[in-house]
Amino acid sequence: MLGYLTTIVIAGIENAVIVGGLSALGAALYSIGVPKDSVLQYETAVKADGFLVMAHGSPEEMARAKTILGATNPSRLDMIAGVKAPASLVPAGS
C-alpha cells in the first residue's frame, strides 16, 4: 500500500500546479480520477487524524474488499468507479 500511495503522491506533486488549492495528497488523488468533492472530504478527514484506505482491483476483488472493510464499521465507505492506477504501477503488457 505504501508504494501505491507514494506513487500517487509523487504524481500529485507533479500535477499540483494544475489542480491548485489541494495538498500533495489531494492533487495525487485527483490526478488518478477521484472526484474533487471527494478529495476535499478525504483531505479534511486525514487532517483531523483520520486515515484513508484505498484498494484497487477487479470488480470481484472490490466487492470482497467492500464486504471486509464494511465489517469494520468505517465512518464512510466509498466506491469510486473509473479511478486509474498510476502508470508506474500497471504491470507491463496490461
C-alpha positions as CSV (number, residue, x, y, z in Angstrom):
1,M,0.0,0.0,0.0
2,L,2.8,2.4,0.8
3,G,4.3,2.1,-2.6
4,Y,1.0,2.8,-4.3
5,L,0.3,5.8,-2.1
6,T,3.9,7.1,-2.6
7,T,3.5,6.8,-6.3
8,I,0.2,8.8,-6.4
9,V,1.6,11.4,-4.0
10,I,4.6,12.0,-6.3
11,A,2.3,12.2,-9.3
12,G,0.2,14.7,-7.3
13,I,3.2,16.9,-6.5
14,E,4.0,16.9,-10.2
15,N,0.4,17.9,-11.0
16,A,-0.2,20.3,-8.1
17,V,0.1,23.4,-10.2
18,I,-2.7,22.2,-12.5
19,V,-5.1,21.3,-9.6
20,G,-4.3,24.3,-7.4
21,G,-5.5,24.6,-3.8
22,L,-5.1,20.9,-2.9
23,S,-2.4,19.3,-0.8
24,A,0.0,16.8,-2.5
25,L,-2.2,14.0,-1.3
26,G,-5.3,15.8,-2.7
27,A,-3.6,16.5,-6.0
28,A,-2.5,12.9,-6.3
29,L,-6.0,11.6,-5.6
30,Y,-7.5,14.0,-8.1
31,S,-4.9,13.1,-10.7
32,I,-6.0,9.4,-10.6
33,G,-9.6,10.3,-11.1
34,V,-11.1,10.8,-7.6
35,P,-13.8,13.5,-7.8
36,K,-12.7,16.8,-6.4
37,D,-15.5,17.0,-3.8
38,S,-14.5,13.6,-2.5
39,V,-10.8,14.6,-2.5
40,L,-11.7,17.6,-0.3
41,Q,-13.6,15.4,2.1
42,Y,-10.7,12.9,2.3
43,E,-8.2,15.7,2.9
44,T,-10.3,17.0,5.8
45,A,-10.6,13.6,7.3
46,V,-6.9,13.0,7.1
47,K,-6.1,16.4,8.6
48,A,-8.4,15.5,11.5
49,D,-6.3,12.5,12.3
50,G,-8.4,10.1,10.3
51,F,-7.0,7.7,7.8
52,L,-7.7,6.7,4.2
53,V,-7.7,3.1,3.0
54,M,-7.5,2.6,-0.8
55,A,-8.0,-0.6,-2.8
56,H,-7.7,-1.2,-6.5
57,G,-8.7,-4.4,-8.2
58,S,-11.2,-6.3,-10.3
59,P,-15.0,-5.8,-9.6
60,E,-15.0,-9.1,-7.7
61,E,-12.0,-8.1,-5.6
62,M,-13.6,-4.7,-4.9
63,A,-16.8,-6.3,-3.8
64,R,-14.9,-8.5,-1.4
65,A,-12.9,-5.5,-0.1
66,K,-16.1,-3.6,0.5
67,T,-17.5,-6.5,2.5
68,I,-14.4,-6.9,4.6
69,L,-14.0,-3.1,5.2
70,G,-17.7,-2.7,5.8
71,A,-17.5,-5.2,8.7
72,T,-15.1,-2.8,10.5
73,N,-17.8,-0.2,10.8
74,P,-16.0,2.7,9.0
75,S,-17.1,6.3,9.2
76,R,-17.6,6.1,5.5
77,L,-17.0,3.6,2.7
78,D,-16.9,5.0,-0.8
79,M,-16.5,3.0,-4.0
80,I,-15.4,5.2,-6.9
81,A,-15.5,3.7,-10.4
82,G,-13.1,4.8,-13.1
83,V,-10.1,5.6,-10.8
84,K,-7.0,4.6,-12.6
85,A,-3.8,3.2,-11.1
86,P,-0.7,5.3,-11.8
87,A,1.1,4.1,-14.9
88,S,4.2,3.1,-12.8
89,L,2.0,0.5,-11.0
90,V,0.4,-1.1,-14.0
91,P,2.1,-4.3,-15.0
92,A,3.8,-4.4,-18.4
93,G,1.5,-5.7,-21.1
94,S,-1.7,-4.8,-19.3
